[in-house]
Each structure stands twice: as structure tokens, then as C-alpha cells.
Amino acid sequence: MGHEEELTAEQVDLGVSALRGSLRRTWSDFCATSSIHGLRYTRDEDTNRIVHFVWLLISLVMFSCAVAMAYTFYVDFRSNPTRMNVESDYTPINSLYFPPVTICPEVLFNMQKSKAFLETLRLPQGADVAGILRQLNIFYGFMLDDARFPDREIEQMESVLSLNNLTLEEFVEHLRWDCRQILHRCRYHGRIVACSELFQLSKAFFGHCCSFNLRQQGLNFTAQRAAGGLGNGLSVILRYQDDSYDPLQSYSYGVKVLIQDTSSFPSAHAVSKFVAFNTEVFAALRPEQTICSSAVKALTIEERNCVFGNEFHLRYFPDYVHPNCEINCRVTNMVKFCGCHTYFFDFNRTEDRICSFRDIPCLVDNFANIIARERSTQCYCPLTCEHFDYDVQISKFPLHTNMPVVDPFYSDIAENDGILHVFINSFSYRRIRQDLLSNMVTLVSNLGSAFSLFVGMSMLSVVEILYYFSIILRKNYLQECRARTKMLQREGPKFALPKTNKNPKKSVFIIHKS
């Protein structure tokens, strides 16, 4: 290339600056020696300008394709950096807690218990116990928007509270079901035990329910371990102890069963099944756990698109799981649109007011906004990185009370009983690990393959570019400057002489004698 040779006068173009001239020479040298495919043909002296232009166009197209593919690799790396791998299908089931089971009566209140309590209260003028009992369905206004209630009924229920100096929560405490009024007999791990040892009264989206192994504020978490097989599961005989219960009037003949994560609030986000009376139901569970590798935990929230429990705070629930966030959003919207929240969401003892009967019209009118049907009322609820999912398969059969059995669990079952068996149908479960799809080494490798495929570039080519347009460019610039200085010194200074007339006229003077 002759980088150390001095430039001749023919190699210096005084019509351009020294910097531009040195850039031209550096580009020509780079194209002649570069490992990037096609560039040397853009400066080939044996071809014409048309060939140069065609090769330059081809090189630009190939380089654009390489940039597009590299950008695709980078976007994929940033948008979805993780993948799911099955770590094991044979993780022992006894390493897990038994999934929480929540049983909710389809009827909000025990009518026999409610009638006895109402008979002890002072009622508004013109009201009677039977009428107040019929108006208890007004409590569905705290949950749904199926019906609208007249102002007269709302004011009458408010009068019941004020005349007896009761809060809404105190009123509900005297009407609700007790777990012993729903659960007749319980068996766990093959041993018949008192249901009060397993189940506790809990708050759910459907009012008051009975929960087993649920971690909820105010409850004693029993931490019951799981075991595989029907004999190691949970069995319950369901029986309504309510002489005033009328399945036709209540439009229900059974209970709801909710199965969810240990820290989740029992709601519609849980796996929900209906257990009818006069049937025996077998609920077979198949758990699936999702965990994260240490590399995924080191990523930012934006990169992994999920959060851990300690990274996101909820106002109304102590533990973050995705269903709790959805319910937290609902409570937030209640407070936003109606200035209160319903009694079964009173957990963290915030300063927010508990809704009264007079707030039911507002809750019903704003139901769409409260449950976040509109985008403007939706909340940001990221997924949890580590969680459990439960696949529940239901089998049910008619209950025959006259069938002879040896098992003492089935003794003295009645006609309108329901029997529920919840068990894990395997001695192992699937464990899924969320791991990195690609790391920085993989990304660099993909970028290198894209540029190598289209233009033949490598990391060495990058070094060449830096070398030529730093060191070589500097040498060429200094050579250009020296050559221009010598050319000016060789020619010497130039002076502009005034022009003379080739044929000067002589001056003529005439002297007159006097």
C-alpha cells in the first residue's frame, strides 16, 4: 500500500481539502484489503464506474439485511429473554403443602339462625321478621349487578342497623354460616378428625366460607403437607344444618368448592367447582410448580416480565400473587367510585370506609368500572414468577344412602348430604423452571452469524475498521499535509506585475517663440 512513501504531485488533488483527500485514500486502501466481501470490487481499477456502483449497491443491500436480522435477534433477546424447561416430572409430592380448599355455601346466610337473631331485634315500623328475611338478598348487591333494589328496602335495612346500634359487620356476624353448620364429618390422611381442626372461617369474594390450609390474615395457617393417593386426601361430608333452607327459593342445591394458591384470596380467579347434594364428588388434583433460576432472578422486572412477592406491594392484601392483584384493583375501584369497600375485603384495616346498604346503588351502577371492564379502570398486575397451578378433574356419582359400607366415614349419611373427596392423583408432580433463553454470549454469537452470512464480517473486521479510520487515516492525513507543503515551497512565491502597453505613444511638446 506504500503508507511510508511520500505522495507525488499527481496523487494530490489541490481542489479538495487535505482531510477529504486523506479520507479518499484511506477508503480506497480499506476496500482493497478489507475482509468484508464485495468492497474491493467497488474500487477495482480494472472495471468502470457502472460496475463500481453495482457492487456498492449490492454491498449496501447485504449490509441492510445483516442489520435487519441483527435487530430481530436483539428485539427477541429483549422482549422474551426466558424460556420454560421441565426440570422434573418426578418431584416428590410430600415437599408441597396440600392446596387450600375453600367451601362456600350457595346461600349467603343460615336462614334458621338469621330468623332467630332477627326476632331479638327492634324492627322499623311496618316491618316484620319474614319481610326482613326476604330482603336479605340485598347483600348480593355488594357482589353483583344482577338486580337493583328499591330505596324503600335500602332505607329499611339501614333502619334495622341504626335502631339496634349495629354495624354492618356485626349484623353479618349474626347471620352468616358457621363451618360446623356446613361440614358434618371430615377425614384427612385416612384419619377421621373434627372438621374444626382442619377448616377455619374465612373471607372470600362470595362472603364467609370455610377454608382448609389457607394462608389468610386472621387465620392460623395449618401448613398441612400433601401426600399422593385418595387415601391421603381430604374427604368431607357436607350437610346444611338449617331447617329453614329451601333449595327452590334459594335457586341452589349444593356448595361451591374453590382450589387456589396458598396465599390467594378465594375468588372467581380460583379453580371453582360445584358440588351438588345427593352426589359423591371426586376431585383429582395435578399440581404444577413454576420456579425461576438464579439467572432469571437477576434480571430486571421489565426483562423477565414477572415479579416476586416482595417486589410489588398491594394496599389491601399482604401477599402478592396475581389473583390478589386483580381483587386489589377491584377494591381500589370501589373506593375510587363509591368511597368505600365491601365488608369481606376488610383485611389491612385501612382508613377506607366499609360500604353500607346506601352504597349498593353506587356499587351496582359502577359495576363495570369496578371490575375493570374498561381499559381506563384496569390496573397493572404483573404475573408472578413463581407460582402453583392446579389441574382439577371432577368425577361425580349419585349418592346411595342405603348401600352397606364398612368404612366408618360413611356411617349415618343422610339423603340430602353431599360427599367431597379432594386428593392428589400422583406421588410426584411436575416442576417447571424458568431459565434464560439466551444470554449476552448467545446474543453476540447471533449478531456475528448475521453479519458473517451477508457481508462476511467478523470481530476482526471491526478491528480493521477501527485501525484504518484511526491510525491509517492519521498517516494519510500527515502525508497529504507534507505533500501539499512541499508543492507550495517548490513553486515559490508569485507576484502580480502591472500590465504594460506594447506600443506606447511618444509625448509631443510644442514650444512657441515670441
Backbone hydrogen bonds, N-H to C=O, Kabsch-Sander energy under -0.5 kcal/mol:
donor,donor_aa,acceptor,acceptor_aa,energy
5,E,2,G,-0.5
11,Q,8,T,-0.8
12,V,9,A,-0.9
13,D,11,Q,-0.5
14,L,12,V,-0.8
16,V,13,D,-1.4
21,G,17,S,-2.2
22,S,18,A,-2.3
23,L,19,L,-2.2
24,R,20,R,-2.0
25,R,21,G,-2.1
26,T,22,S,-2.4
27,W,23,L,-2.6
28,S,24,R,-2.3
29,D,25,R,-2.4
30,F,26,T,-2.6
31,C,27,W,-2.5
32,A,28,S,-1.8
33,T,29,D,-1.3
34,S,30,F,-2.1
37,H,455,V,-2.1
39,L,36,I,-1.0
41,Y,38,G,-0.6
42,T,39,L,-1.3
43,R,40,R,-0.8
44,D,41,Y,-0.6
47,T,44,D,-1.1
52,H,48,N,-1.8
53,F,49,R,-2.7
54,V,50,I,-2.4
55,W,51,V,-2.5
56,L,52,H,-2.2
57,L,53,F,-2.5
58,I,54,V,-2.6
59,S,55,W,-2.4
60,L,56,L,-2.2
61,V,57,L,-2.3
62,M,58,I,-2.5
63,F,59,S,-2.4
64,S,60,L,-2.2
65,C,61,V,-2.2
66,A,62,M,-2.2
67,V,63,F,-2.3
68,A,64,S,-2.5
69,M,65,C,-2.4
70,A,66,A,-2.3
71,Y,67,V,-2.5
72,T,68,A,-2.0
73,F,69,M,-2.3
74,Y,70,A,-2.3
75,V,71,Y,-2.7
76,D,72,T,-2.3
77,F,73,F,-2.1
78,R,74,Y,-2.2
79,S,75,V,-2.9
80,N,76,D,-2.0
83,R,435,D,-2.9
85,N,433,R,-2.5
87,E,85,N,-1.0
87,E,431,R,-1.9
88,S,431,R,-1.6
91,T,429,Y,-1.7
93,I,427,F,-1.9
95,S,92,P,-1.2
96,L,93,I,-1.8
98,F,224,Q,-3.1
101,V,212,F,-1.6
102,T,258,L,-2.7
103,I,210,C,-3.3
104,C,102,T,-0.5
104,C,256,K,-2.6
106,E,254,G,-1.1
110,N,175,L,-1.7
111,M,109,F,-0.8
114,S,110,N,-2.8
115,K,111,M,-2.5
116,A,112,Q,-1.9
117,F,113,K,-1.9
118,L,114,S,-2.8
119,E,115,K,-1.7
120,T,117,F,-1.6
121,L,118,L,-1.4
123,L,121,L,-0.5
127,A,124,P,-2.1
132,I,128,D,-2.2
133,L,129,V,-2.6
134,R,130,A,-1.8
135,Q,131,G,-1.4
136,L,133,L,-1.1
137,N,134,R,-0.8
138,I,135,Q,-1.9
139,F,136,L,-1.9
140,Y,137,N,-1.6
141,G,138,I,-1.8
142,F,139,F,-1.6
143,M,140,Y,-1.4
144,L,140,Y,-3.0
154,I,150,P,-1.8
155,E,151,D,-2.7
156,Q,152,R,-1.9
157,M,153,E,-2.2
158,E,154,I,-2.1
159,S,155,E,-2.0
160,V,156,Q,-1.6
161,L,157,M,-1.5
162,S,158,E,-2.4
163,L,159,S,-2.8
164,N,160,V,-1.1
165,N,162,S,-0.8
166,L,161,L,-2.6
171,F,167,T,-2.2
172,V,168,L,-2.3
173,E,169,E,-2.1
174,H,170,E,-0.9
174,H,171,F,-0.6
175,L,172,V,-1.4
176,R,172,V,-2.4
177,W,108,L,-0.6
181,Q,178,D,-1.5
182,I,179,C,-1.6
183,L,179,C,-3.0
184,H,182,I,-0.7
184,H,237,I,-3.1
185,R,237,I,-1.0
186,C,193,V,-0.8
187,R,235,S,-2.5
188,Y,191,R,-2.4
189,H,233,G,-1.5
191,R,188,Y,-1.5
193,V,186,C,-1.6
197,E,194,A,-1.9
198,L,194,A,-0.5
198,L,195,C,-1.1
199,F,195,C,-3.2
200,Q,211,S,-2.3
202,S,209,C,-3.0
204,A,207,G,-3.1
205,F,266,P,-2.4
207,G,204,A,-1.9
209,C,202,S,-2.6
210,C,103,I,-2.4
211,S,200,Q,-2.9
212,F,101,V,-2.5
213,N,198,L,-0.7
215,R,262,T,-2.2
216,Q,214,L,-0.9
219,L,216,Q,-2.5
221,F,219,L,-0.8
226,A,96,L,-2.4
229,G,424,I,-3.1
232,N,229,G,-0.8
233,G,230,L,-1.5
234,L,422,V,-3.3
235,S,187,R,-2.8
236,V,420,L,-2.7
237,I,185,R,-2.7
238,L,236,V,-0.6
238,L,418,G,-4.1
239,R,182,I,-3.0
241,Q,181,Q,-2.4
241,Q,239,R,-0.6
242,D,240,Y,-1.3
245,Y,242,D,-1.4
250,S,246,D,-2.1
251,Y,247,P,-0.7
252,S,247,P,-1.3
255,V,275,V,-2.2
256,K,104,C,-3.0
257,V,273,K,-3.2
258,L,102,T,-3.0
259,I,271,V,-2.2
260,Q,100,P,-0.9
264,S,261,D,-1.3
270,A,267,S,-1.6
271,V,259,I,-2.3
272,S,270,A,-0.7
273,K,257,V,-2.6
275,V,255,V,-2.8
276,A,274,F,-0.6
277,F,253,Y,-2.1
278,N,417,D,-3.3
279,T,276,A,-0.7
280,E,397,F,-3.0
281,V,279,T,-0.5
281,V,419,I,-3.3
282,F,395,S,-3.6
283,A,281,V,-0.5
283,A,421,H,-3.6
284,A,282,F,-0.7
284,A,393,Q,-2.7
285,L,283,A,-0.5
285,L,423,F,-2.9
286,R,391,D,-1.7
288,E,389,D,-1.9
289,Q,430,R,-2.2
290,T,387,H,-2.7
291,I,432,I,-3.0
293,S,434,Q,-2.3
297,K,293,S,-2.0
298,A,294,S,-1.2
299,L,296,V,-1.3
304,R,300,T,-2.2
305,N,301,I,-1.8
306,C,301,I,-0.6
307,V,383,L,-2.4
311,E,308,F,-2.3
312,F,309,G,-0.6
321,V,319,D,-0.7
325,C,321,V,-1.8
326,E,322,H,-1.8
327,I,323,P,-2.1
328,N,324,N,-2.7
329,C,325,C,-2.1
330,R,326,E,-1.6
331,V,327,I,-2.4
332,T,328,N,-2.5
333,N,329,C,-2.2
334,M,330,R,-2.0
335,V,331,V,-2.3
336,K,332,T,-2.1
337,F,333,N,-2.7
338,C,334,M,-2.8
339,G,334,M,-0.7
339,G,335,V,-1.0
340,C,334,M,-0.8
341,H,353,R,-2.0
345,F,342,T,-1.7
346,D,343,Y,-1.1
347,F,345,F,-1.5
353,R,339,G,-0.5
355,C,341,H,-2.5
359,D,356,S,-1.4
360,I,357,F,-1.5
363,L,359,D,-2.2
364,V,360,I,-2.7
365,D,361,P,-2.6
366,N,362,C,-2.1
367,F,364,V,-1.2
370,I,366,N,-2.6
371,I,367,F,-2.3
372,A,369,N,-0.8
373,R,368,A,-2.6
377,T,374,E,-1.1
378,Q,375,R,-1.1
381,C,379,C,-0.8
385,C,307,V,-2.6
387,H,290,T,-1.1
389,D,288,E,-2.5
391,D,286,R,-1.9
392,V,390,Y,-0.6
393,Q,284,A,-2.5
393,Q,391,D,-0.5
395,S,282,F,-2.2
397,F,280,E,-2.1
399,L,278,N,-2.1
400,H,398,P,-0.6
401,T,399,L,-0.7
403,M,400,H,-0.9
410,Y,407,D,-1.5
411,S,408,P,-1.3
413,I,410,Y,-1.1
417,D,414,A,-1.2
418,G,238,L,-2.0
419,I,279,T,-2.2
420,L,236,V,-2.8
421,H,281,V,-2.5
422,V,234,L,-3.4
423,F,283,A,-2.2
424,I,227,A,-0.6
425,N,285,L,-1.7
425,N,423,F,-0.6
429,Y,91,T,-1.8
430,R,287,P,-1.0
431,R,88,S,-3.0
432,I,289,Q,-3.5
433,R,85,N,-3.2
434,Q,291,I,-3.0
435,D,83,R,-2.8
435,D,433,R,-0.7
437,L,81,P,-3.9
438,S,81,P,-0.9
443,L,439,N,-2.3
444,V,440,M,-2.5
445,S,441,V,-2.1
446,N,442,T,-2.4
447,L,443,L,-2.5
448,G,444,V,-2.5
449,S,445,S,-2.1
450,A,446,N,-1.9
451,F,447,L,-2.0
452,S,448,G,-2.2
453,L,449,S,-2.0
454,F,450,A,-1.6
455,V,451,F,-2.1
456,G,451,F,-0.8
456,G,452,S,-0.5
457,M,451,F,-1.5
462,V,458,S,-1.3
463,V,459,M,-1.8
464,E,460,L,-2.3
465,I,461,S,-2.3
466,L,462,V,-2.3
467,Y,463,V,-2.6
468,Y,464,E,-2.9
469,F,465,I,-2.3
470,S,467,Y,-1.0
471,I,467,Y,-1.1
472,I,467,Y,-1.8
473,L,468,Y,-1.6
474,R,470,S,-1.6
475,K,471,I,-2.2
476,N,472,I,-2.8
477,Y,473,L,-2.2
478,L,474,R,-2.3
479,Q,475,K,-2.6
480,E,476,N,-2.4
481,C,477,Y,-2.3
482,R,478,L,-2.4
483,A,479,Q,-2.7
484,R,480,E,-2.0
485,T,481,C,-1.9
486,K,482,R,-2.3
487,M,483,A,-2.0
488,L,484,R,-1.7
489,Q,485,T,-1.9
490,R,486,K,-2.4
491,E,487,M,-1.4
492,G,488,L,-1.0
497,L,495,F,-0.7
512,H,510,I,-0.5
